[in-house]
Amino acid sequence: MSDNELMPMIANLIKSVRAKPTEEELRLLRQPDVKEMRIFFDALSSGKPEQQIYDEILAHVRQRYGHILDAERAAEEAARKQKEAEDAAKRAVEEAERLRREAEAAAARKAAEEEVARVAAAEEAERVARLAKDAAEKAAADRREKEAAAAAAAEAERKRKEEEERLAREREEQRLADELALKIKSSPGKCVQCGEYIFEKDFLKNDELILHAACLPAYEEATCAKCAHCGKIITGDFAECGAPDGGRATVHEDCLQPFKLATRPKCGKCSEPILEDRRLCLDGVNYHVACAPQP
């Protein structure tokens, strides 16, 4: 509990009886130490009315601690008189300080007047220098303005030339586009191989199919049958024969014999390739019809 706090039992008692103690009474009620808490507790436990208990406690602290407050008041009065003496001395010092400041202010005013005159002279010199600087800057600005105007004119001329070149390109592009449109209009159509329009006089046409002459090899490579023996495109006469996989193979007529020699099974008796389409197979062995073993 701090020095400025009442003991809880005293605070509760004041609140209970709705007392309004003076500042001096509050100071007295804060004086009791822990040893006296027992006295107050016994008073509260005596069964007396709370107002009577409060009055008795207040009388007790007045009797016991009143002289302390008297000493404090005497000390406060001495302190007050001492403070008055100190305040008087302080006022004398302040008056002396005021006089000193007034003297300093007078000296400062004189110095300020001299400074104003000096500043005015400096400002006049600065004004003259500024006028000279402004004149130089104006001349430089005029020069920059002329340079900027010349640069703007050059830029305008450059843009004009660029625009002329752009219009010329557009006209040329339009002319080429018109020429292309006329060519497309007179073209027989698009090449079935490369998909481009055919503008050349020499081109190939077969029913609905047309293509550039130069695209013929690529078209044949992509669409025509290839010889099962040599792998080349078949454009003329061809022949068909049995393939090793049991299907049919398409070959050049000149490739028929070599294809058979390379792909046909060999006879189990004479070991020659069986070139005929008819052969006998006994126990997984192929024979010429004439070479087959008799039963």
Rosetta blueprint (number, residue, H / E / L):
1 M L
2 S L
3 D L
4 N L
5 E L
6 L L
7 M L
8 P H
9 M H
10 I H
11 A H
12 N H
13 L H
14 I H
15 K H
16 S H
17 V H
18 R L
19 A L
20 K L
21 P L
22 T L
23 E H
24 E H
25 E H
26 L H
27 R H
28 L H
29 L H
30 R L
31 Q L
32 P L
33 D L
34 V H
35 K H
36 E H
37 M H
38 R H
39 I H
40 F H
41 F H
42 D H
43 A H
44 L H
45 S L
46 S L
47 G L
48 K L
49 P L
50 E H
51 Q H
52 Q H
53 I H
54 Y H
55 D H
56 E H
57 I H
58 L H
59 A H
60 H H
61 V H
62 R H
63 Q H
64 R H
65 Y H
66 G H
67 H H
68 I H
69 L H
70 D H
71 A H
72 E H
73 R H
74 A H
75 A H
76 E H
77 E H
78 A H
79 A H
80 R H
81 K H
82 Q H
83 K H
84 E H
85 A H
86 E H
87 D H
88 A H
89 A H
90 K H
91 R H
92 A H
93 V H
94 E H
95 E H
96 A H
97 E H
98 R H
99 L H
100 R H
101 R H
102 E H
103 A H
104 E H
105 A H
106 A H
107 A H
108 A H
109 R H
110 K H
111 A H
112 A H
113 E H
114 E H
115 E H
116 V H
117 A H
118 R H
119 V H
120 A H
121 A H
122 A H
123 E H
124 E H
125 A H
126 E H
127 R H
128 V H
129 A H
130 R H
131 L H
132 A H
133 K H
134 D H
135 A H
136 A H
137 E H
138 K H
139 A H
140 A H
141 A H
142 D H
143 R H
144 R H
145 E H
146 K H
147 E H
148 A H
149 A H
150 A H
151 A H
152 A H
153 A H
154 A H
155 E H
156 A H
157 E H
158 R H
159 K H
160 R H
161 K H
162 E H
163 E H
164 E H
165 E H
166 R H
167 L H
168 A H
169 R H
170 E H
171 R H
172 E H
173 E H
174 Q H
175 R H
176 L H
177 A H
178 D H
179 E H
180 L H
181 A H
182 L H
183 K H
184 I H
185 K H
186 S H
187 S L
188 P L
189 G L
190 K E
191 C L
192 V L
193 Q L
194 C L
195 G L
196 E L
197 Y E
198 I L
199 F L
200 E L
201 K L
202 D L
203 F E
204 L E
205 K E
206 N E
207 D L
208 E L
209 L E
210 I E
211 L E
212 H E
213 A H
214 A H
215 C H
216 L H
217 P H
218 A H
219 Y H
220 E H
221 E H
222 A H
223 T H
224 C L
225 A L
226 K E
227 C L
228 A L
229 H L
230 C L
231 G L
232 K L
233 I E
234 I L
235 T L
236 G L
237 D L
238 F E
239 A E
240 E E
241 C E
242 G E
243 A L
244 P L
245 D L
246 G L
247 G L
248 R E
249 A E
250 T E
251 V E
252 H E
253 E H
254 D H
255 C H
256 L H
257 Q H
258 P H
259 F H
260 K H
261 L H
262 A H
263 T H
264 R L
265 P L
266 K E
267 C L
268 G L
269 K L
270 C L
271 S L
272 E L
273 P E
274 I L
275 L L
276 E L
277 D L
278 R L
279 R L
280 L E
281 C E
282 L E
283 D L
284 G L
285 V E
286 N E
287 Y E
288 H L
289 V L
290 A L
291 C L
292 A L
293 P L
294 Q L
295 P L
